[in-house]
Amino acid sequence: MTVCRIENEEEYLEALGTVSALVDLDPAPGSPDGERLVALVKLIEQYETLFMQHFRYASR
């Protein structure tokens, strides 16, 4: 799975599920699963930041 950006809520929820599973595995830093975990967390943070900005402006 190569994801460059989370585009919608379905992808967001899938990424959250994958992160949860990876956290349960407790991968070593620098391992393939560890790198995937870090990358997905960054993508989730980006999506949440954009979503919250959109939500904030839409609720005004």
N, C-alpha and C positions, 0 to 999 in steps of 0.2 A: 504494500500500500504506500503509494507516494502521494502525499497531499501537499499542495503549495498554499492553499487557502481554503478556509471553511466558508462556503457560499450560502448555506441556509441552515435552518433549524435541524433538519434531518441529519446533515453532515455533522453539525455541532453535537447532537445527541450521540451519534456513532463515535465521535472522537472522545466524548466523556466516558463512554462505556469501555473503549479501548484503553484509555488512561487508567481507569479503575482496575482493569485486568492486569495492566503492566505494573501498577503500584503493588498489587497483591503478589506479583512475582519477585519484587524487590531486585530489579536488575542492577548489575554492577555498573558504576559510571564508566562511560566509554564503550560499553558493550553495545551490540546492535539494538537490543531492546531498551537499554538505557538511553541511547541516542534518539530512538523513536519516541520514548517518553518525553524527553526534553523538547523535541520538535513539536509534538502534539500539544504540550502545555503552552508553548509559545503561540501556536495557532489559535488555541482556545482563548488565550488572553487577548489576542488581536480581535477575534470575533466578538468577544464580550465588550471590549472597548468600543468598537463600532456600533454594536447593538445598543449599548447604553447611551451613546451619543444620540442615536436615532430616537430612542425611547424618550430621552430627556426633551428633545426638540418637539417631538410629536405630542407630548403631554402638556405643552404650553398653550 
